Amino acid sequence: YEANGFFYRVGPKVDFLVYNRNWSNLYFGVMYAWSHFEDNITFRTEETLWPASSRDLSNSSLRAQWLEANLGLSAHIVGPLYMGYVLRFKFARSVKGAEELFPWEIPGFGRADRNARFGFDFQITYRLGFRKKQVPIKPEK
């Protein structure tokens, strides 16, 4: 089995650490994601009683879409380096274009036989300092 394609995610994030002087983030976001891909599988049998056979199944234009709820943390380590993670809950999956072969895996989503999935990303980032943006001042109560 082979699947090739690409995916995109777009959506807003709300940062709960707006006044952090190190620009660390704790955020929640909701994203819309979609994928365009193709897949292909080849079955080959080699039997002693019957002749060997082969069968190819493929989908050339598949589309999938889903929603994601993200919870992430990005913490300042040293200098311009940050380290963090994102926990993703992917749900409301929809696949279009499948004919004889239903896809096994969707790029960006994971296994296609489930309608909901959890994902985890770990990241190390480097903050580019093109401009010196000031941290907002926390209003007095």
C-alpha positions as CSV (number, residue, x, y, z in Angstrom):
1,Y,0.0,0.0,0.0
2,E,1.3,3.5,-0.8
3,A,-0.3,6.9,-0.3
4,N,1.1,10.2,-1.5
5,G,-0.3,13.7,-0.9
6,F,-0.3,16.8,1.1
7,F,-2.4,18.6,3.8
8,Y,-3.0,22.0,5.2
9,R,-4.4,23.4,8.5
10,V,-5.8,26.8,9.2
11,G,-7.5,28.3,12.2
12,P,-7.2,30.7,15.1
13,K,-5.3,30.2,18.4
14,V,-5.9,31.9,21.7
15,D,-2.8,32.5,23.8
16,F,-3.4,32.4,27.6
17,L,0.1,33.8,28.4
18,V,-0.3,37.2,26.7
19,Y,1.8,39.1,29.3
20,N,4.7,36.7,29.5
21,R,8.0,38.6,29.1
22,N,9.8,35.6,27.5
23,W,7.1,35.2,24.8
24,S,6.3,31.7,26.0
25,N,2.8,30.4,24.9
26,L,0.1,28.3,26.3
27,Y,-2.7,28.2,23.7
28,F,-5.9,26.6,22.6
29,G,-6.9,26.5,18.9
30,V,-9.5,25.2,16.6
31,M,-8.4,24.4,13.0
32,Y,-9.9,23.3,9.8
33,A,-7.7,20.8,7.9
34,W,-7.8,19.3,4.4
35,S,-5.8,16.9,2.4
36,H,-5.4,16.0,-1.3
37,F,-3.8,12.6,-2.0
38,E,-3.8,9.4,-4.0
39,D,-3.3,5.8,-3.0
40,N,-2.5,2.5,-4.6
41,I,-2.3,-1.1,-3.5
42,T,-1.1,-4.2,-5.3
43,F,-2.2,-7.7,-4.3
44,R,-0.1,-10.7,-5.4
45,T,-0.9,-14.3,-4.7
46,E,1.3,-17.3,-5.2
47,E,-0.6,-20.5,-4.7
48,T,0.3,-24.1,-5.5
49,L,-3.2,-25.1,-6.5
50,W,-4.1,-22.0,-8.7
51,P,-1.9,-19.9,-10.9
52,A,-0.3,-16.8,-9.4
53,S,-2.4,-13.6,-9.8
54,S,-2.0,-9.9,-9.3
55,R,-4.5,-7.1,-8.8
56,D,-4.0,-3.3,-8.6
57,L,-6.4,-0.9,-6.9
58,S,-5.9,2.8,-6.8
59,N,-7.6,6.2,-6.3
60,S,-6.1,9.1,-8.1
61,S,-7.9,12.0,-6.7
62,L,-8.9,11.7,-3.0
63,R,-9.9,14.6,-0.7
64,A,-10.3,14.5,3.0
65,Q,-11.3,17.2,5.5
66,W,-11.5,17.3,9.3
67,L,-11.5,19.6,12.3
68,E,-8.9,19.8,15.1
69,A,-8.9,21.1,18.6
70,N,-5.3,21.9,19.7
71,L,-3.7,22.5,23.0
72,G,-0.1,23.7,22.9
73,L,2.7,24.9,25.0
74,S,5.9,26.7,23.8
75,A,8.4,27.6,26.5
76,H,11.5,29.8,26.3
77,I,14.7,27.7,26.8
78,V,17.7,30.0,26.2
79,G,18.3,32.9,23.8
80,P,16.1,32.6,20.8
81,L,15.3,28.8,21.4
82,Y,11.9,27.6,22.4
83,M,10.7,24.1,23.0
84,G,7.1,22.9,23.1
85,Y,4.4,20.5,22.1
86,V,0.9,20.4,20.6
87,L,-1.8,17.9,21.6
88,R,-4.3,17.5,18.7
89,F,-7.7,16.0,18.8
90,K,-8.8,15.3,15.2
91,F,-12.5,14.7,14.5
92,A,-15.4,15.0,12.0
93,R,-13.4,13.3,9.2
94,S,-14.8,13.2,5.7
95,V,-13.3,11.4,2.7
96,K,-14.4,12.0,-0.9
97,G,-13.3,10.3,-4.1
98,A,-12.8,6.8,-2.9
99,E,-13.9,4.2,-5.4
100,E,-13.0,0.5,-5.0
101,L,-10.3,1.1,-2.5
102,F,-11.0,3.0,0.7
103,P,-7.8,4.7,1.9
104,W,-5.9,3.2,4.8
105,E,-4.1,6.4,5.8
106,I,-4.8,10.1,5.2
107,P,-1.9,12.5,5.1
108,G,-2.1,14.8,8.2
109,F,-4.9,12.8,9.8
110,G,-3.6,9.2,10.2
111,R,-5.5,6.0,9.9
112,A,-8.7,6.5,7.8
113,D,-10.7,3.7,9.4
114,R,-11.4,5.9,12.5
115,N,-13.4,9.1,12.7
116,A,-11.4,10.6,15.5
117,R,-7.7,10.5,16.3
118,F,-5.3,12.0,18.8
119,G,-2.0,13.4,17.7
120,F,1.1,14.8,19.4
121,D,3.8,17.0,18.0
122,F,7.0,18.0,19.7
123,Q,8.9,21.0,18.4
124,I,12.1,23.0,18.9
125,T,11.8,26.5,17.4
126,Y,14.1,29.4,16.8
127,R,12.6,32.9,17.1
128,L,13.8,35.2,14.4
129,G,14.4,38.7,15.8
130,F,13.5,40.9,12.8
131,R,11.7,43.4,15.1
132,K,11.7,44.0,18.8
133,K,8.0,43.8,19.7
134,Q,7.2,44.9,23.2
135,V,5.3,42.6,25.6
136,P,1.9,44.1,26.4
137,I,1.6,45.7,29.8
138,K,-0.9,43.9,32.1
139,P,-3.7,46.3,33.0
140,E,-4.1,47.3,36.6
141,K,-7.3,46.3,38.3
